[in-house]
Structure formats: structure tokens, C-alpha cells
């Protein structure tokens, strides 16, 4: 037997102290995820309301998320002095 004895810590007391420290930490509230966004391919406004054209507008997204699509296969806008032509438009 040596000169020094090893002290035995009371395991139950140590575990109780750790459990009390963990339970004292406040829980963080979960934050809800929200979505927003809007897609427009072309929006031209010149001397509105003389020329105010929107092509391919998908609209706003709901806060819960999701998707919205707007497709046009052919678009032609002729309003002097502006001419706009497109084959496929997708928003």
C-alpha cells in the first residue's frame, strides 16, 4: 500500500449536479422557415400607361413555400419604336 490514497468521488452526487446544470439551460424556441420570391421574365414600362408590358410572370410564392411556373411558347410585342420577340419564355 502506498503513501497516498486515491479519493473516491461520490458518483451519484456528481451525476445529480450534472443533470441539474443541464436542466437549468433554457430551451431555444424553433423558428419557422418562410419563403418569398417572384419571377418575371420581361417587364417593360415606358411612359406608362402608353407602354406597360409584362411577359412571363409566375407570381409571388406563398410563405409556406412551393413553386409557380408561367410559360409562353411565342411572344411578339410591337409598339413603335419598340419591337420585342421571343420563342420560349419561362418564369
C-alpha atoms as a printed R data frame, in Angstrom:
   type eleno elety resid chain resno       x      y       z
1  ATOM     1    CA   UNK     A     1   0.000  0.000   0.000
2  ATOM     2    CA   UNK     A     2   1.370  3.392  -0.998
3  ATOM     3    CA   UNK     A     3   1.503  6.577   0.964
4  ATOM     4    CA   UNK     A     4  -1.227  8.286  -0.999
5  ATOM     5    CA   UNK     A     5  -4.794  7.136  -1.181
6  ATOM     6    CA   UNK     A     6  -6.960  7.842  -4.094
7  ATOM     7    CA   UNK     A     7 -10.099  9.714  -3.082
8  ATOM     8    CA   UNK     A     8 -13.309  8.257  -4.431
9  ATOM     9    CA   UNK     A     9 -15.795 10.886  -5.564
10 ATOM    10    CA   UNK     A    10 -19.425 10.087  -4.851
11 ATOM    11    CA   UNK     A    11 -20.686  9.200  -8.336
12 ATOM    12    CA   UNK     A    12 -24.364  9.788  -7.538
13 ATOM    13    CA   UNK     A    13 -23.704 13.342  -6.345
14 ATOM    14    CA   UNK     A    14 -21.667 14.161  -9.465
15 ATOM    15    CA   UNK     A    15 -24.393 12.841 -11.797
16 ATOM    16    CA   UNK     A    16 -27.099 14.761  -9.938
17 ATOM    17    CA   UNK     A    17 -25.112 18.003 -10.241
18 ATOM    18    CA   UNK     A    18 -24.623 17.471 -13.992
19 ATOM    19    CA   UNK     A    19 -28.337 16.743 -14.511
20 ATOM    20    CA   UNK     A    20 -29.274 19.903 -12.613
21 ATOM    21    CA   UNK     A    21 -26.864 22.016 -14.693
22 ATOM    22    CA   UNK     A    22 -28.220 20.642 -17.974
23 ATOM    23    CA   UNK     A    23 -31.855 21.146 -16.986
24 ATOM    24    CA   UNK     A    24 -31.183 24.770 -15.991
25 ATOM    25    CA   UNK     A    25 -30.243 25.728 -19.580
26 ATOM    26    CA   UNK     A    26 -33.317 27.271 -21.278
27 ATOM    27    CA   UNK     A    27 -34.534 25.530 -24.407
28 ATOM    28    CA   UNK     A    28 -34.283 27.518 -27.618
29 ATOM    29    CA   UNK     A    29 -37.533 28.094 -29.471
30 ATOM    30    CA   UNK     A    30 -37.650 26.757 -33.011
31 ATOM    31    CA   UNK     A    31 -38.014 29.426 -35.667
32 ATOM    32    CA   UNK     A    32 -40.306 28.802 -38.597
33 ATOM    33    CA   UNK     A    33 -38.849 28.987 -42.098
34 ATOM    34    CA   UNK     A    34 -40.693 31.257 -44.512
35 ATOM    35    CA   UNK     A    35 -40.176 31.677 -48.242
36 ATOM    36    CA   UNK     A    36 -40.637 34.588 -50.596
37 ATOM    37    CA   UNK     A    37 -39.872 35.362 -54.189
38 ATOM    38    CA   UNK     A    38 -41.346 36.310 -57.536
39 ATOM    39    CA   UNK     A    39 -40.249 35.650 -61.117
40 ATOM    40    CA   UNK     A    40 -40.776 37.889 -64.136
41 ATOM    41    CA   UNK     A    41 -39.013 37.354 -67.462
42 ATOM    42    CA   UNK     A    42 -39.679 40.738 -69.070
43 ATOM    43    CA   UNK     A    43 -41.372 43.838 -67.705
44 ATOM    44    CA   UNK     A    44 -41.192 46.972 -69.832
45 ATOM    45    CA   UNK     A    45 -42.745 50.259 -68.756
46 ATOM    46    CA   UNK     A    46 -42.130 53.295 -70.959
47 ATOM    47    CA   UNK     A    47 -44.267 56.353 -70.370
48 ATOM    48    CA   UNK     A    48 -46.801 54.151 -68.563
49 ATOM    49    CA   UNK     A    49 -49.638 53.560 -69.372
50 ATOM    50    CA   UNK     A    50 -48.586 54.096 -73.032
51 ATOM    51    CA   UNK     A    51 -46.335 51.015 -72.919
52 ATOM    52    CA   UNK     A    52 -46.547 48.687 -69.931
53 ATOM    53    CA   UNK     A    53 -45.895 45.067 -70.900
54 ATOM    54    CA   UNK     A    54 -45.137 42.043 -68.701
55 ATOM    55    CA   UNK     A    55 -44.221 38.698 -70.255
56 ATOM    56    CA   UNK     A    56 -43.748 35.538 -68.218
57 ATOM    57    CA   UNK     A    57 -44.817 36.466 -64.690
58 ATOM    58    CA   UNK     A    58 -45.020 33.496 -62.296
59 ATOM    59    CA   UNK     A    59 -46.356 35.499 -59.337
60 ATOM    60    CA   UNK     A    60 -45.334 35.557 -55.674
61 ATOM    61    CA   UNK     A    61 -44.600 32.404 -53.694
62 ATOM    62    CA   UNK     A    62 -46.701 31.601 -50.618
63 ATOM    63    CA   UNK     A    63 -44.886 31.844 -47.232
64 ATOM    64    CA   UNK     A    64 -45.115 28.055 -46.826
65 ATOM    65    CA   UNK     A    65 -43.024 27.587 -49.992
66 ATOM    66    CA   UNK     A    66 -43.714 25.753 -53.194
67 ATOM    67    CA   UNK     A    67 -43.327 26.728 -56.801
68 ATOM    68    CA   UNK     A    68 -45.174 28.533 -59.571
69 ATOM    69    CA   UNK     A    69 -44.468 28.433 -63.306
70 ATOM    70    CA   UNK     A    70 -45.570 30.565 -66.242
71 ATOM    71    CA   UNK     A    71 -44.650 29.529 -69.786
72 ATOM    72    CA   UNK     A    72 -45.227 31.185 -73.154
73 ATOM    73    CA   UNK     A    73 -44.121 29.476 -76.358
74 ATOM    74    CA   UNK     A    74 -44.157 32.564 -78.612
75 ATOM    75    CA   UNK     A    75 -44.318 36.225 -77.682
76 ATOM    76    CA   UNK     A    76 -44.330 39.216 -80.027
77 ATOM    77    CA   UNK     A    77 -44.845 42.779 -78.904
78 ATOM    78    CA   UNK     A    78 -44.819 45.548 -81.483
79 ATOM    79    CA   UNK     A    79 -45.311 49.051 -80.215
80 ATOM    80    CA   UNK     A    80 -43.319 51.651 -82.135
81 ATOM    81    CA   UNK     A    81 -40.435 52.272 -81.630
82 ATOM    82    CA   UNK     A    82 -40.016 49.035 -79.621
83 ATOM    83    CA   UNK     A    83 -40.270 45.523 -81.031
84 ATOM    84    CA   UNK     A    84 -39.778 42.504 -78.791
85 ATOM    85    CA   UNK     A    85 -39.812 38.909 -79.986
86 ATOM    86    CA   UNK     A    86 -39.114 35.677 -78.086
87 ATOM    87    CA   UNK     A    87 -39.519 31.984 -78.850
88 ATOM    88    CA   UNK     A    88 -39.720 30.458 -75.360
89 ATOM    89    CA   UNK     A    89 -40.353 32.315 -72.124
90 ATOM    90    CA   UNK     A    90 -40.360 30.544 -68.776
91 ATOM    91    CA   UNK     A    91 -40.625 32.122 -65.338
